[in-house]
Amino acid sequence: MANGNIERFLGGSLLSVMIRLLFISLLVGAAMAFLGLSPRALFEAAARFVRSLGDLGFGAVREIGQWVLAGALLVVPLWLLSRLFAARR
């Protein structure tokens, strides 16, 4: 029974989900290479972004918190609805 719940949550068997994620990761990695992006460059850009937030002060942090809250007001209910409809199938 627990295995069925896990498969339902993952959207398939563990092996098939892992293969799909591997394939999608390969496609995303190829697209990133095509665009000249690297994981190191993305990490450094994220680190610069966090540092710039500190430089701007807490007003920027408050604004980003508002963005997250506004996004969550839309994303979380849609995610819950998708999980409910997926559970009914």
TIMI-2910 file (N, C-alpha, C, CB; in pm, 1 decimal, decimal comma, always signed):
<rs>
+----------+----------+----------+----------+----------+----------+----------+----------+----------+----------+----------+----------+------+
!      n_x !      n_y !      n_z !     ca_x !     ca_y !     ca_z !      c_x !      c_y !      c_z !     cb_x !     cb_y !     cb_z ! resn !
+----------+----------+----------+----------+----------+----------+----------+----------+----------+----------+----------+----------+------+
!    +81,9 !   -119,9 !     +0,0 !     +0,0 !     +0,0 !     +0,0 !    +85,8 !   +125,6 !     +0,0 !    -92,9 !     +0,2 !   +119,9 !  Met !
!   +191,6 !   +128,0 !    +81,2 !   +278,8 !   +245,0 !    +86,0 !   +349,2 !   +265,7 !    -46,9 !   +381,6 !   +230,7 !   +198,1 !  Ala !
!   +385,2 !   +156,1 !   -113,6 !   +451,2 !   +166,5 !   -242,4 !   +359,3 !   +231,5 !   -345,4 !   +495,9 !    +28,5 !   -290,4 !  Asn !
!   +230,9 !   +198,4 !   -342,3 !   +133,7 !   +259,8 !   -432,8 !   +119,6 !   +408,7 !   -407,5 !     -1,5 !   +192,3 !   -418,8 !  Gly !
!   +122,4 !   +449,4 !   -281,3 !   +114,2 !   +591,5 !   -248,3 !   +236,5 !   +665,8 !   -299,5 !   +100,2 !   +610,9 !    -97,1 !  Asn !
!   +352,9 !   +604,9 !   -285,1 !   +476,0 !   +668,5 !   -333,3 !   +472,2 !   +680,6 !   -484,6 !   +600,7 !   +588,5 !   -289,0 !  Ile !
!   +430,2 !   +575,0 !   -553,1 !   +421,5 !   +580,6 !   -699,0 !   +320,2 !   +684,1 !   -744,4 !   +384,8 !   +443,9 !   -755,4 !  Glu !
!   +209,9 !   +695,2 !   -673,7 !   +109,2 !   +794,5 !   -708,9 !   +164,7 !   +934,8 !   -689,2 !    -18,2 !   +774,8 !   -625,1 !  Arg !
!   +239,3 !   +955,1 !   -579,9 !   +298,0 !  +1086,8 !   -553,7 !   +403,7 !  +1121,9 !   -658,0 !   +359,6 !  +1090,9 !   -413,4 !  Phe !
!   +489,5 !  +1026,4 !   -692,3 !   +596,8 !  +1052,2 !   -788,1 !   +546,1 !  +1059,6 !   -931,0 !   +702,6 !   +945,1 !   -777,5 !  Leu !
!   +434,5 !   +998,1 !   -959,9 !   +382,2 !   +996,6 !  -1095,6 !   +426,3 !   +874,3 !  -1173,1 !   +424,7 !  +1120,4 !  -1168,4 !  Gly !
!   +466,9 !   +770,8 !  -1106,3 !   +512,5 !   +647,2 !  -1170,5 !   +608,8 !   +575,4 !  -1079,0 !   +579,0 !   +676,1 !  -1306,5 !  Gly !
!   +664,1 !   +468,3 !  -1131,8 !   +759,5 !   +393,7 !  -1050,8 !   +887,3 !   +474,4 !  -1032,6 !   +790,5 !   +257,5 !  -1115,0 !  Ser !
!   +960,3 !   +444,0 !   -928,9 !  +1081,6 !   +517,6 !   -896,2 !  +1180,6 !   +513,6 !  -1012,7 !  +1146,2 !   +460,4 !   -769,5 !  Leu !
!  +1198,8 !   +397,7 !  -1073,0 !  +1293,7 !   +384,3 !  -1182,5 !  +1251,7 !   +468,4 !  -1303,7 !  +1307,1 !   +237,5 !  -1222,5 !  Leu !
!  +1124,2 !   +464,8 !  -1339,3 !  +1079,6 !   +543,2 !  -1455,0 !  +1091,8 !   +692,9 !  -1428,1 !   +934,4 !   +508,0 !  -1490,7 !  Ser !
!  +1064,0 !   +735,4 !  -1305,9 !  +1077,8 !   +877,1 !  -1271,4 !  +1225,0 !   +917,6 !  -1277,3 !  +1019,0 !   +905,7 !  -1130,4 !  Val !
!  +1312,7 !   +832,2 !  -1227,4 !  +1455,9 !   +862,8 !  -1231,9 !  +1505,6 !   +872,0 !  -1376,0 !  +1535,9 !   +756,4 !  -1155,3 !  Met !
!  +1458,0 !   +785,3 !  -1463,5 !  +1499,4 !   +789,0 !  -1604,2 !  +1447,8 !   +917,2 !  -1670,4 !  +1447,2 !   +663,5 !  -1680,4 !  Ile !
!  +1321,6 !   +953,3 !  -1642,5 !  +1267,2 !  +1076,7 !  -1699,0 !  +1345,1 !  +1199,1 !  -1650,6 !  +1119,0 !  +1091,1 !  -1662,5 !  Arg !
!  +1376,1 !  +1201,8 !  -1520,3 !  +1451,6 !  +1314,7 !  -1466,6 !  +1591,8 !  +1321,0 !  -1525,6 !  +1459,4 !  +1305,6 !  -1314,7 !  Leu !
!  +1654,2 !  +1206,4 !  -1547,2 !  +1786,0 !  +1202,1 !  -1609,4 !  +1779,9 !  +1258,3 !  -1751,4 !  +1840,2 !  +1058,0 !  -1611,0 !  Leu !
!  +1679,4 !  +1218,3 !  -1827,9 !  +1663,6 !  +1265,4 !  -1965,0 !  +1637,0 !  +1416,0 !  -1968,7 !  +1549,8 !  +1189,8 !  -2034,2 !  Phe !
!  +1548,9 !  +1464,0 !  -1882,6 !  +1519,6 !  +1607,1 !  -1877,9 !  +1643,0 !  +1684,7 !  -1834,4 !  +1402,0 !  +1635,7 !  -1782,6 !  Ile !
!  +1718,9 !  +1630,9 !  -1738,1 !  +1841,7 !  +1696,4 !  -1694,5 !  +1941,9 !  +1706,3 !  -1808,2 !  +1903,1 !  +1621,5 !  -1577,0 !  Ser !
!  +1949,3 !  +1602,1 !  -1889,5 !  +2038,4 !  +1604,1 !  -2005,6 !  +1996,2 !  +1712,8 !  -2104,1 !  +2039,4 !  +1466,8 !  -2075,1 !  Leu !
!  +1865,9 !  +1723,2 !  -2130,6 !  +1817,0 !  +1825,9 !  -2222,1 !  +1842,7 !  +1966,7 !  -2168,5 !  +1668,1 !  +1806,5 !  -2247,6 !  Leu !
!  +1817,8 !  +1987,2 !  -2040,6 !  +1840,5 !  +2118,7 !  -1980,3 !  +1989,7 !  +2151,3 !  -1980,5 !  +1784,3 !  +2123,3 !  -1836,0 !  Val !
!  +2072,8 !  +2053,4 !  -1949,9 !  +2217,4 !  +2075,3 !  -1952,7 !  +2265,9 !  +2110,7 !  -2092,1 !  +2290,5 !  +1952,0 !  -1902,7 !  Gly !
!  +2212,9 !  +2044,9 !  -2194,8 !  +2250,8 !  +2075,7 !  -2332,4 !  +2204,9 !  +2216,9 !  -2369,9 !  +2190,6 !  +1971,6 !  -2429,9 !  Ala !
!  +2084,7 !  +2254,2 !  -2328,3 !  +2035,5 !  +2389,4 !  -2356,8 !  +2121,2 !  +2494,3 !  -2286,5 !  +1888,4 !  +2403,6 !  -2313,4 !  Ala !
!  +2160,1 !  +2465,6 !  -2161,9 !  +2246,4 !  +2558,9 !  -2089,3 !  +2381,1 !  +2572,6 !  -2158,7 !  +2266,2 !  +2512,6 !  -1944,3 !  Met !
!  +2436,9 !  +2461,5 !  -2204,8 !  +2564,6 !  +2466,8 !  -2275,5 !  +2550,2 !  +2545,7 !  -2405,2 !  +2616,4 !  +2324,6 !  -2304,7 !  Ala !
!  +2439,3 !  +2527,3 !  -2474,9 !  +2413,6 !  +2600,6 !  -2598,6 !  +2407,1 !  +2750,4 !  -2573,5 !  +2283,9 !  +2552,9 !  -2662,7 !  Phe !
!  +2347,7 !  +2789,2 !  -2460,0 !  +2334,6 !  +2930,4 !  -2425,7 !  +2458,7 !  +2986,7 !  -2357,9 !  +2215,5 !  +2950,1 !  -2336,4 !  Leu !
!  +2557,8 !  +2900,8 !  -2333,4 !  +2681,2 !  +2946,2 !  -2271,0 !  +2671,1 !  +2963,1 !  -2120,9 !  +2723,3 !  +3074,5 !  -2331,5 !  Gly !
!  +2575,6 !  +2896,0 !  -2059,7 !  +2559,6 !  +2902,7 !  -1914,1 !  +2627,9 !  +2783,5 !  -1849,7 !  +2410,0 !  +2906,9 !  -1874,6 !  Leu !
!  +2679,2 !  +2805,9 !  -1731,4 !  +2738,8 !  +2695,5 !  -1656,6 !  +2684,9 !  +2699,6 !  -1514,1 !  +2895,2 !  +2703,5 !  -1658,0 !  Ser !
!  +2686,2 !  +2586,1 !  -1446,2 !  +2638,8 !  +2585,9 !  -1307,3 !  +2718,1 !  +2683,6 !  -1219,9 !  +2648,1 !  +2444,8 !  -1248,8 !  Pro !
!  +2848,7 !  +2692,1 !  -1242,8 !  +2931,2 !  +2784,4 !  -1164,2 !  +2887,4 !  +2928,7 !  -1187,8 !  +3080,5 !  +2767,6 !  -1199,6 !  Arg !
!  +2862,5 !  +2965,4 !  -1313,0 !  +2820,4 !  +3101,8 !  -1342,9 !  +2684,9 !  +3132,1 !  -1280,3 !  +2814,7 !  +3124,0 !  -1493,9 !  Ala !
!  +2593,9 !  +3035,3 !  -1283,2 !  +2462,5 !  +3055,8 !  -1220,3 !  +2474,9 !  +3072,5 !  -1070,1 !  +2369,4 !  +2938,8 !  -1251,5 !  Leu !
!  +2561,7 !  +2991,5 !  -1008,5 !  +2582,7 !  +3002,4 !   -864,0 !  +2643,4 !  +3137,3 !   -829,1 !  +2673,2 !  +2888,7 !   -813,4 !  Phe !
!  +2741,2 !  +3180,7 !   -907,5 !  +2804,6 !  +3310,3 !   -880,9 !  +2705,5 !  +3424,5 !   -899,9 !  +2926,3 !  +3330,5 !   -972,6 !  Glu !
!  +2618,9 !  +3415,0 !   -999,7 !  +2516,6 !  +3517,8 !  -1020,4 !  +2418,9 !  +3521,0 !   -902,8 !  +2440,4 !  +3492,6 !  -1152,4 !  Ala !
!  +2382,1 !  +3403,0 !   -852,9 !  +2292,4 !  +3397,5 !   -736,5 !  +2360,8 !  +3456,9 !   -613,6 !  +2248,5 !  +3251,6 !   -707,9 !  Ala !
!  +2489,4 !  +3428,3 !   -596,5 !  +2563,4 !  +3483,0 !   -482,8 !  +2573,6 !  +3635,5 !   -493,7 !  +2704,6 !  +3420,2 !   -474,9 !  Ala !
!  +2598,2 !  +3686,8 !   -614,4 !  +2602,4 !  +3832,6 !   -634,1 !  +2466,6 !  +3895,1 !   -602,8 !  +2644,3 !  +3866,8 !   -779,1 !  Arg !
!  +2360,7 !  +3825,4 !   -642,5 !  +2225,7 !  +3874,7 !   -616,6 !  +2199,8 !  +3885,0 !   -466,3 !  +2121,4 !  +3782,9 !   -682,7 !  Phe !
!  +2238,6 !  +3781,2 !   -392,2 !  +2217,9 !  +3782,2 !   -247,0 !  +2301,2 !  +3893,2 !   -183,4 !  +2254,6 !  +3644,5 !   -185,1 !  Val !
!  +2426,0 !  +3910,8 !   -229,8 !  +2510,1 !  +4018,5 !   -177,0 !  +2449,3 !  +4154,8 !   -207,2 !  +2651,6 !  +4010,0 !   -235,8 !  Arg !
!  +2395,1 !  +4171,8 !   -326,5 !  +2335,3 !  +4300,7 !   -362,0 !  +2211,8 !  +4328,9 !   -277,5 !  +2298,8 !  +4303,8 !   -510,7 !  Ser !
!  +2140,8 !  +4224,4 !   -238,7 !  +2026,8 !  +4244,3 !   -148,0 !  +2072,8 !  +4302,1 !    -16,1 !  +1952,4 !  +4112,3 !   -124,1 !  Leu !
!  +2182,6 !  +4248,8 !    +33,8 !  +2237,7 !  +4302,1 !   +158,4 !  +2283,2 !  +4446,2 !   +142,9 !  +2353,7 !  +4216,4 !   +205,6 !  Gly !
!  +2338,3 !  +4478,7 !    +26,4 !  +2383,5 !  +4615,3 !     +1,1 !  +2266,5 !  +4712,9 !     -9,8 !  +2466,7 !  +4620,0 !   -126,2 !  Asp !
!  +2155,4 !  +4667,2 !    -63,9 !  +2039,8 !  +4754,3 !    -80,3 !  +1965,7 !  +4778,3 !    +50,7 !  +1945,5 !  +4695,4 !   -181,8 !  Leu !
!  +1980,1 !  +4687,7 !   +143,1 !  +1910,7 !  +4701,2 !   +269,6 !  +1790,1 !  +4609,3 !   +276,3 !  +1868,1 !  +4844,8 !   +291,1 !  Gly !
!  +1717,8 !  +4621,5 !   +383,8 !  +1608,2 !  +4529,4 !   +408,2 !  +1482,1 !  +4564,0 !   +329,9 !  +1577,0 !  +4526,4 !   +554,0 !  Phe !
!  +1477,1 !  +4681,6 !   +268,9 !  +1361,8 !  +4715,6 !   +185,2 !  +1350,5 !  +4621,5 !    +67,1 !  +1371,8 !  +4859,6 !   +136,0 !  Gly !
!  +1466,7 !  +4585,2 !    +11,9 !  +1466,5 !  +4491,0 !   -100,4 !  +1421,6 !  +4353,4 !    -54,2 !  +1606,2 !  +4482,4 !   -164,6 !  Ala !
!  +1463,8 !  +4313,3 !    +64,4 !  +1423,1 !  +4184,0 !   +117,8 !  +1272,0 !  +4181,4 !   +138,7 !  +1496,6 !  +4154,0 !   +250,2 !  Val !
!  +1217,9 !  +4291,3 !   +188,4 !  +1073,0 !  +4299,8 !   +208,9 !  +1000,3 !  +4290,1 !    +74,2 !  +1035,4 !  +4432,3 !   +281,5 !  Arg !
!  +1054,4 !  +4357,3 !    -28,6 !   +990,7 !  +4353,1 !   -159,9 !   +994,7 !  +4212,8 !   -218,8 !  +1058,3 !  +4451,6 !   -254,8 !  Glu !
!  +1105,4 !  +4144,2 !   -203,5 !  +1114,8 !  +4006,5 !   -253,2 !  +1019,6 !  +3916,3 !   -175,6 !  +1260,0 !  +3953,8 !   -242,0 !  Ile !
!  +1007,0 !  +3938,9 !    -46,1 !   +910,8 !  +3863,1 !    +33,1 !   +768,8 !  +3883,6 !    -17,7 !   +919,9 !  +3902,9 !   +179,8 !  Gly !
!   +738,2 !  +4005,2 !    -58,9 !   +605,9 !  +4032,4 !   -115,2 !   +588,6 !  +3960,4 !   -248,4 !   +584,9 !  +4183,7 !   -133,3 !  Gln !
!   +693,4 !  +3953,9 !   -329,0 !   +686,1 !  +3880,3 !   -455,3 !   +659,2 !  +3732,7 !   -429,7 !   +816,0 !  +3897,4 !   -535,6 !  Trp !
!   +731,3 !  +3678,4 !   -330,8 !   +713,6 !  +3536,9 !   -297,9 !   +571,5 !  +3511,6 !   -249,2 !   +815,7 !  +3492,4 !   -191,1 !  Val !
!   +522,7 !  +3598,0 !   -164,2 !   +386,6 !  +3582,4 !   -112,5 !   +283,5 !  +3593,3 !   -224,3 !   +358,1 !  +3687,4 !     -4,7 !  Leu !
!   +300,5 !  +3690,1 !   -313,3 !   +207,1 !  +3705,1 !   -424,7 !   +210,1 !  +3582,2 !   -514,6 !   +240,1 !  +3830,9 !   -505,9 !  Ala !
!   +328,8 !  +3530,2 !   -542,0 !   +340,1 !  +3410,2 !   -624,6 !   +279,1 !  +3289,6 !   -555,1 !   +486,1 !  +3382,5 !   -658,4 !  Gly !
!   +302,0 !  +3279,8 !   -424,2 !   +249,8 !  +3165,9 !   -349,0 !    +97,3 !  +3167,0 !   -345,5 !   +305,5 !  +3166,4 !   -206,7 !  Ala !
!    +38,0 !  +3285,2 !   -346,2 !   -107,6 !  +3293,2 !   -347,1 !   -166,7 !  +3231,3 !   -472,7 !   -152,3 !  +3437,4 !   -334,9 !  Leu !
!    -91,4 !  +3227,6 !   -579,0 !   -137,8 !  +3166,1 !   -702,7 !    -88,1 !  +3022,7 !   -715,9 !    -92,5 !  +3248,0 !   -822,4 !  Leu !
!    +38,4 !  +3001,0 !   -685,6 !   +100,4 !  +2870,9 !   -710,6 !    +50,8 !  +2762,9 !   -615,4 !   +250,4 !  +2882,7 !   -699,7 !  Val !
!    +43,0 !  +2792,3 !   -487,1 !     +7,4 !  +2689,4 !   -388,4 !   -133,4 !  +2634,4 !   -411,8 !    +17,7 !  +2746,4 !   -246,7 !  Val !
!   -235,6 !  +2717,4 !   -431,4 !   -368,1 !  +2659,0 !   -458,8 !   -371,8 !  +2577,1 !   -587,6 !   -472,2 !  +2768,9 !   -466,6 !  Pro !
!   -302,3 !  +2624,7 !   -692,3 !   -299,2 !  +2547,4 !   -816,5 !   -229,7 !  +2413,7 !   -796,7 !   -229,2 !  +2626,5 !   -926,6 !  Leu !
!   -122,6 !  +2414,8 !   -718,2 !    -51,4 !  +2289,8 !   -690,6 !   -141,2 !  +2194,8 !   -611,6 !    +79,9 !  +2317,5 !   -612,8 !  Trp !
!   -209,6 !  +2247,3 !   -510,4 !   -299,1 !  +2162,4 !   -431,2 !   -410,3 !  +2105,2 !   -518,3 !   -359,2 !  +2241,9 !   -314,0 !  Leu !
!   -467,4 !  +2187,1 !   -605,6 !   -572,2 !  +2137,0 !   -694,8 !   -518,7 !  +2029,1 !   -787,7 !   -631,7 !  +2251,4 !   -776,9 !  Leu !
!   -399,1 !  +2048,5 !   -839,1 !   -341,9 !  +1946,4 !   -928,4 !   -318,8 !  +1816,7 !   -853,2 !   -209,6 !  +1995,7 !   -990,2 !  Ser !
!   -275,4 !  +1823,8 !   -727,5 !   -253,6 !  +1703,1 !   -647,9 !   -387,3 !  +1635,3 !   -617,3 !   -178,9 !  +1737,2 !   -516,8 !  Arg !
!   -491,3 !  +1714,5 !   -591,2 !   -622,5 !  +1656,0 !   -561,8 !   -678,4 !  +1584,8 !   -685,2 !   -721,1 !  +1765,3 !   -513,7 !  Leu !
!   -667,5 !  +1649,9 !   -802,2 !   -717,3 !  +1586,7 !   -924,0 !   -633,6 !  +1464,6 !   -961,3 !   -718,0 !  +1687,0 !  -1039,2 !  Phe !
!   -504,3 !  +1469,2 !   -933,4 !   -418,8 !  +1353,7 !   -962,3 !   -453,0 !  +1237,3 !   -869,4 !   -269,6 !  +1391,5 !   -948,0 !  Ala !
!   -491,9 !  +1268,1 !   -745,5 !   -524,9 !  +1163,2 !   -649,6 !   -657,9 !  +1095,1 !   -685,8 !   -532,0 !  +1221,7 !   -507,3 !  Ala !
!   -746,0 !  +1167,4 !   -752,1 !   -876,1 !  +1108,8 !   -787,4 !   -866,8 !  +1011,8 !   -902,2 !   -974,3 !  +1217,0 !   -822,1 !  Arg !
!   -762,7 !  +1021,6 !   -981,4 !   -748,6 !   +929,1 !  -1096,7 !   -705,0 !   +794,3 !  -1055,6 !   -651,3 !   +982,2 !  -1197,0 !  Arg !
+----------+----------+----------+----------+----------+----------+----------+----------+----------+----------+----------+----------+------+
</rs>
